[in-house]
Structure formats: C-alpha cells, structure tokens
Amino acid sequence: MGYKQTTRELYREAAVTPDPGLCCTTTPVWRLPDLVVPERMLEMNYGCGTTVHPRDLVGQPTVLYVGVGGGMELLQFAYFSRKPGGVVGIDPVAEMREASRTNLAEAAARNPWLREEYVTLLDADALDLSLADGSVDVAAQNCLFNIFETAPPGSANGQARGDLERALSEMHRVLKPAGRLSMSDPVASWPIPEHLRADETLRAQCISGCLPYKRYIDRIVEAGFGSAEVRSRRPYRLLDRGRYDLDRDLLLESIEVCAFKVPVPGDGPCVFTGRTAIYTGPEASFDDGKGHVLTRDLPYPVCDKTAAALAGLGHPELTVTDPTWHYAGGGCC
C-alpha cells in the first residue's frame, strides 16, 4: 500500500475515533489567559512536543501548520495571530480536516476572541504546499516529518531527494526571509535498523522513521536553514530489544527545533544546543576578535560552532559548557 497511504489510513481512523496513545506528547499544554482548549482537542493531540513558542509569534504573524491533527496547535497559533487568514492548516486527510473544523467550532464557542476566519483549512500535502513563495512568517509541523522517507546517507547536495527533503524544501520555499520553521519530532539514539524502517505501520505511528539527531539537523541545514535552536530534548519512547528484535534497547527522544531561513554561513551553520562560554580571567571581559565579547563570570550562550572554536583556543580562563538541549535565546549570533 505504501507508507504514505498507510499513514493516511491510520490518521483517518484517529480522526473518527481519537487515539490518545498514538503519540506520546512530552510537553505540557500551554495555559494562557483566556485560552480554553476543548477536551476533544486534547484527546487528539497527536504530537510529541510543541511547536508553539510565544517569542516566535509577536506582531500577528501569518502561520502555516502542516498536519492539523485535532486543531489544538491551530487554536494556539490563532491565539497569537488573531487576524483573518492568520493561520493556515494543511492536511490531505478529509476526516482530519473535518474533525479539526468541528473542534475549532467548539473552541470558538468557549473562547470569545476566536473568529472562524482566523483559521483556514486546506486540502494539500506537505510535499506540495500550494502556497506562494515567501508567504508565511512561521511554518510548523509536529511529529509528521519523522514519518517521511529520506534520501540515503551521502546523497545530499542535490544528488537525491527523499520525501523528507522535499517537505523541508517546501517549508523553506513558502517562508519569508528570516522566517521560522518550528518542528517537533522524535529522533533516535542510533540508526534504526532496516527491518523496522521498512514497517509501514511503525513508521505511521512515529516510531520507525526517526533519524539520529545529527542527520536530522543536517537535513534541516541542507534545505537552506542557516541557523537552528534546539529548544527541548527529552525521552519519548523506548524500543525494547525483545519486542522489536534489536541487539539492545533503543531510546527515542522528542526534540523541539526552531530553524531560521537565513543563509548558511561560509564556516557552517549556527546550531544552538544550550551551550555557554564563561570567562573568569583578570580583565572585565574577553574578546575573541570574532564578534564574541564575554563579560567576566557571566555565561554567554554560544552555538556549537562557536563553542568548538573557543574550546580550541586552549585558554585557561575560558570554560565551555556541554549542551543542555534547552536554548532560550541570546548569545553569539
């Protein structure tokens, strides 16, 4: 049948009969003033984290959300945009769009600020978004892109493109310059064996299509996103060796990433993972001569590239900390 058709059938059933166990959301639902989330939306929260971050949503942005689920994140995005057509939800499954539309109608009855025209639902696909180039400020997807098959290792730079590469390219295309791509997906501790990757049902259930962290980030950068922030990383599922025919248990982690449509710097992308640099020398500050000025004793957020460069100086009064996998802004870029 093909993994994409298997996925559509799975979510068609989940639209009619909510399946709270379909995904394991690892992030608490936002609690915001005057925002009431209907119970059925919570039951249909088929994600592994959140893509809704208030600091991305200032100035009433236009938001694209791919894979609408029960509409909860559509509602949350609309809370911030509050304008006609401010949120565009795309899903190829008619039953899921209808379930989302019904849930949004209930949300409108319980949230006086919500207007029907704030959210537009479209029949389209992640591989062909049917939106104009540079038309949205924020694009988002939650626990969808991990389902897509990707090009094999070593096939980057136009040699071959899988569905994941096509989906990322479409997101990059519709974003405005400096626009933000907010994603939440599971990643694997090590490459998932082929016998699991070939299982269409496990792939549709957000289990067997997960990439290792580095390959996941590499695919984002290869799509043209020059900067990325890892905002959360936490356990998602454990594939035990007995049930899944593995040599050892395999931990899947839920990761939340925001990628920016900015050029990739010549010396490589800026990927923030919660690392800092701290100067403790006799001077009031330390200047590395490359635009990074560290005030004495104060942690200075740095991307992985800058962290490696500073650590490579061998300066006895510089300390570079390990990733926390929780980045909250600021720092070197």
C-alpha positions as CSV (number, residue, x, y, z in Angstrom):
1,M,0.0,0.0,0.0
2,G,2.9,2.4,0.6
3,Y,3.8,4.1,3.9
4,K,2.1,7.4,3.0
5,Q,-1.2,5.6,2.3
6,T,-0.8,3.6,5.5
7,T,-0.3,6.8,7.4
8,R,-3.4,8.4,5.8
9,E,-5.5,5.4,6.8
10,L,-4.1,5.5,10.4
11,Y,-5.0,9.1,10.8
12,R,-8.3,8.8,9.1
13,E,-9.2,6.3,11.8
14,A,-7.7,8.5,14.5
15,A,-9.9,11.4,13.3
16,V,-13.1,9.5,13.7
17,T,-12.1,7.8,17.0
18,P,-9.5,9.7,19.0
19,D,-6.5,7.6,19.9
20,P,-4.6,9.3,22.8
21,G,-1.9,6.6,22.6
22,L,-1.0,7.4,19.0
23,C,1.7,9.8,20.0
24,C,3.2,10.5,23.4
25,T,3.3,14.3,23.9
26,T,6.2,15.2,26.2
27,T,5.4,18.9,26.6
28,P,2.6,20.3,28.8
29,V,-0.2,22.1,27.0
30,W,0.2,25.9,27.1
31,R,-2.0,27.5,29.8
32,L,-2.6,31.1,28.7
33,P,-5.1,33.8,29.7
34,D,-8.5,33.5,28.0
35,L,-7.5,30.3,26.2
36,V,-9.7,27.3,26.7
37,V,-8.8,24.1,24.9
38,P,-11.7,21.7,24.3
39,E,-11.3,18.2,25.7
40,R,-11.5,16.5,22.3
41,M,-8.6,18.6,21.1
42,L,-6.5,17.3,23.9
43,E,-7.5,13.7,23.1
44,M,-6.4,14.3,19.5
45,N,-3.1,15.9,20.4
46,Y,-1.1,13.7,18.0
47,G,2.3,15.3,18.6
48,C,5.5,14.6,20.5
49,G,6.1,18.1,21.8
50,T,5.0,21.6,21.0
51,T,5.7,24.0,18.1
52,V,4.1,26.9,19.7
53,H,6.6,29.3,21.3
54,P,5.4,32.8,22.1
55,R,8.7,34.5,21.2
56,D,8.2,33.4,17.6
57,L,4.7,34.8,17.4
58,V,5.0,38.6,18.0
59,G,3.5,41.0,15.6
60,Q,0.5,38.9,14.4
61,P,2.4,36.6,12.1
62,T,1.0,34.5,9.3
63,V,1.4,30.9,10.4
64,L,1.4,27.7,8.3
65,Y,0.7,24.4,10.2
66,V,1.1,21.1,8.3
67,G,-0.8,18.1,9.6
68,V,-3.6,19.6,11.5
69,G,-4.5,16.8,14.0
70,G,-7.3,17.8,16.2
71,G,-6.6,21.5,15.8
72,M,-5.1,22.3,19.1
73,E,-2.0,24.0,17.8
74,L,-4.1,25.8,15.2
75,L,-6.0,27.2,18.1
76,Q,-2.9,28.2,20.0
77,F,-1.4,29.9,16.9
78,A,-4.6,31.7,16.3
79,Y,-4.5,33.0,19.9
80,F,-1.3,34.9,18.9
81,S,-2.1,35.9,15.3
82,R,-5.7,37.0,15.7
83,K,-6.3,38.1,12.2
84,P,-8.3,36.8,9.2
85,G,-6.2,34.1,7.4
86,G,-3.6,34.4,10.1
87,V,-3.3,30.6,10.5
88,V,-3.3,28.2,7.5
89,G,-3.8,24.5,8.3
90,I,-2.9,21.9,5.7
91,D,-3.9,18.2,5.7
92,P,-4.6,15.7,2.9
93,V,-6.9,13.6,5.1
94,A,-10.5,14.9,4.8
95,E,-11.7,13.3,8.0
96,M,-8.9,15.0,10.0
97,R,-9.7,18.4,8.5
98,E,-13.4,17.9,9.4
99,A,-12.5,16.8,12.9
100,S,-10.3,19.9,13.3
101,R,-13.0,22.2,11.9
102,T,-15.5,20.7,14.4
103,N,-13.1,21.1,17.3
104,L,-12.4,24.7,16.3
105,A,-16.1,25.5,16.2
106,E,-16.4,24.2,19.8
107,A,-13.3,26.3,20.7
108,A,-14.9,29.4,19.3
109,A,-18.0,28.8,21.5
110,R,-15.7,28.7,24.5
111,N,-13.2,31.4,23.5
112,P,-14.9,34.8,22.8
113,W,-11.8,36.2,21.0
114,L,-11.7,33.4,18.4
115,R,-13.3,34.1,14.9
116,E,-13.9,31.5,12.2
117,E,-11.9,33.5,9.7
118,Y,-8.7,33.3,11.8
119,V,-8.0,29.7,10.6
120,T,-8.1,28.4,7.1
121,L,-8.0,24.7,6.4
122,L,-6.7,23.5,3.1
123,D,-6.6,20.1,1.3
124,A,-2.9,19.9,0.4
125,D,0.2,17.9,1.1
126,A,3.5,18.6,2.9
127,L,5.2,17.7,-0.4
128,D,3.2,20.3,-2.3
129,L,2.0,23.1,0.0
130,S,0.1,25.0,-2.7
131,L,1.1,28.3,-1.1
132,A,3.0,31.2,-2.7
133,D,6.8,31.6,-2.2
134,G,7.7,33.7,0.8
135,S,4.1,34.0,2.0
136,V,4.3,33.0,5.7
137,D,6.2,34.2,8.7
138,V,6.2,30.9,10.7
139,A,5.8,27.3,9.5
140,A,5.3,24.4,11.8
141,Q,4.8,20.7,11.9
142,N,4.5,18.3,14.9
143,C,5.5,14.6,14.7
144,L,5.0,14.4,10.9
145,F,8.3,14.8,9.2
146,N,9.8,11.8,11.0
147,I,7.3,9.7,9.1
148,F,8.8,10.6,5.7
149,E,11.4,8.5,4.0
150,T,14.7,10.3,3.5
151,A,17.4,10.1,0.9
152,P,20.2,7.7,1.9
153,P,23.3,9.0,3.6
154,G,25.8,10.6,1.3
155,S,23.1,11.7,-1.2
156,A,22.8,15.4,-0.1
157,N,23.5,18.5,-2.3
158,G,21.0,17.6,-5.0
159,Q,22.2,14.0,-5.7
160,A,18.9,12.6,-4.5
161,R,15.9,13.7,-2.5
162,G,13.5,11.7,-0.4
163,D,10.1,12.9,0.8
164,L,11.7,14.5,3.9
165,E,14.0,16.6,1.8
166,R,11.1,17.6,-0.4
167,A,8.9,18.6,2.6
168,L,11.7,20.7,4.1
169,S,12.3,22.3,0.8
170,E,8.6,23.3,0.6
171,M,8.7,24.8,4.1
172,H,11.8,26.8,3.1
173,R,10.1,28.0,-0.1
174,V,7.0,29.4,1.5
175,L,8.7,31.1,4.4
176,K,9.6,34.8,4.2
177,P,13.3,35.7,4.5
178,A,14.3,35.2,8.2
179,G,11.1,33.2,8.7
180,R,11.0,30.5,11.3
181,L,10.4,26.7,10.9
182,S,9.2,25.2,14.2
183,M,9.3,21.5,14.4
184,S,8.8,18.7,17.0
185,D,9.9,15.2,16.0
186,P,11.3,12.1,17.6
187,V,15.0,11.3,17.0
188,A,16.8,8.1,17.6
189,S,19.9,7.4,19.7
190,W,21.4,5.4,16.8
191,P,20.2,4.5,13.3
192,I,17.0,2.4,13.3
193,P,17.6,-1.0,11.7
194,E,16.1,-1.5,8.3
195,H,13.6,-4.2,9.4
196,L,11.9,-1.6,11.5
197,R,12.2,1.3,9.0
198,A,10.5,-0.9,6.4
199,D,7.5,-1.5,8.7
200,E,4.8,0.9,7.3
201,T,2.6,0.7,10.4
202,L,5.5,1.5,12.8
203,R,6.5,4.4,10.5
204,A,3.0,5.8,10.5
205,Q,3.0,5.5,14.3
206,C,6.0,7.9,14.5
207,I,8.3,5.1,15.7
208,S,10.5,3.6,12.9
209,G,11.1,6.6,10.7
210,C,13.1,8.6,13.2
211,L,16.6,9.8,12.3
212,P,19.6,10.2,14.6
213,Y,20.0,13.7,15.9
214,K,22.9,14.8,13.7
215,R,21.3,13.5,10.5
216,Y,18.1,15.3,11.4
217,I,19.9,18.6,11.9
218,D,22.0,18.0,8.7
219,R,18.8,17.6,6.6
220,I,17.4,20.9,8.0
221,V,20.7,22.8,7.1
222,E,20.8,21.2,3.7
223,A,17.4,22.6,3.0
224,G,18.9,26.1,3.4
225,F,18.3,26.9,7.0
226,G,21.4,28.6,8.3
227,S,20.6,28.8,12.0
228,A,18.7,26.5,14.3
229,E,17.8,26.3,18.0
230,V,17.3,23.1,20.0
231,R,14.7,24.2,22.5
232,S,13.9,20.9,24.1
233,R,15.1,17.3,24.1
234,R,13.6,14.6,26.3
235,P,12.7,10.9,26.3
236,Y,9.8,9.9,24.0
237,R,9.7,6.1,23.7
238,L,11.9,3.1,24.4
239,L,12.0,0.3,21.8
240,D,13.0,-2.7,23.9
241,R,15.2,-5.3,22.3
242,G,12.8,-8.2,22.9
243,R,9.7,-6.8,21.2
244,Y,11.5,-5.1,18.4
245,D,14.2,-7.7,17.6
246,L,17.1,-5.4,18.5
247,D,20.6,-6.1,19.8
248,R,20.0,-3.5,22.5
249,D,17.2,-1.2,23.7
250,L,16.8,1.9,21.6
251,L,15.8,5.2,23.1
252,L,13.8,7.7,21.1
253,E,13.8,11.3,22.2
254,S,11.4,14.1,21.4
255,I,13.2,17.2,20.1
256,E,11.9,20.7,19.5
257,V,13.8,22.7,17.0
258,C,13.3,26.2,15.5
259,A,15.2,26.7,12.2
260,F,15.6,30.1,10.6
261,K,15.5,30.9,6.9
262,V,18.8,32.7,6.8
263,P,21.8,31.9,4.6
264,V,24.1,29.2,5.8
265,P,27.4,30.9,6.9
266,G,30.5,30.0,5.0
267,D,32.0,28.4,8.1
268,G,28.9,26.3,8.8
269,P,25.5,26.7,10.4
270,C,24.8,28.1,13.8
271,V,23.1,25.4,15.9
272,F,22.3,26.3,19.4
273,T,22.0,23.4,21.9
274,G,22.2,25.3,25.2
275,R,26.0,25.6,25.5
276,T,27.7,28.6,27.1
277,A,31.1,30.1,27.3
278,I,32.3,31.6,30.6
279,Y,35.4,33.8,31.1
280,T,37.0,34.1,34.5
281,G,40.2,36.0,33.9
282,P,41.5,39.2,35.4
283,E,40.0,41.5,32.7
284,A,36.5,42.8,32.8
285,S,35.7,41.0,29.5
286,F,37.2,38.7,26.9
287,D,37.0,39.4,23.2
288,D,37.9,36.6,20.8
289,G,38.3,39.0,17.9
290,K,35.3,37.5,16.0
291,G,32.5,39.5,17.5
292,H,32.1,37.5,20.7
293,V,32.6,39.5,23.9
294,L,32.3,37.6,27.1
295,T,31.7,39.6,30.3
296,R,33.7,38.1,33.2
297,D,31.9,35.4,35.2
298,L,28.7,35.6,33.2
299,P,27.6,32.6,31.0
300,Y,27.5,33.6,27.3
301,P,25.2,31.5,25.1
302,V,27.1,30.1,22.1
303,C,26.3,27.9,19.1
304,D,28.1,24.6,18.8
305,K,30.4,26.1,16.1
306,T,31.5,29.0,18.4
307,A,31.8,26.6,21.3
308,A,34.2,24.5,19.4
309,A,36.2,27.5,18.3
310,L,36.5,28.9,21.8
311,A,37.4,25.5,23.3
312,G,40.1,25.1,20.6
313,L,41.8,28.3,21.9
314,G,43.0,26.3,24.9
315,H,42.6,29.5,27.0
316,P,43.0,28.5,30.7
317,E,40.4,31.1,31.8
318,L,37.7,30.1,29.4
319,T,35.1,27.3,30.2
320,V,32.8,25.9,27.6
321,T,29.8,24.0,28.9
322,D,28.1,20.9,27.4
323,P,24.8,21.1,25.7
324,T,21.7,21.3,27.9
325,W,19.4,20.8,24.9
326,H,17.3,23.7,26.1
327,Y,18.1,27.0,24.4
328,A,16.2,30.1,25.4
329,G,17.8,32.8,23.2
330,G,20.6,35.3,23.3
331,G,24.3,34.8,22.6
332,C,26.8,34.8,19.8
333,C,24.8,35.0,16.6
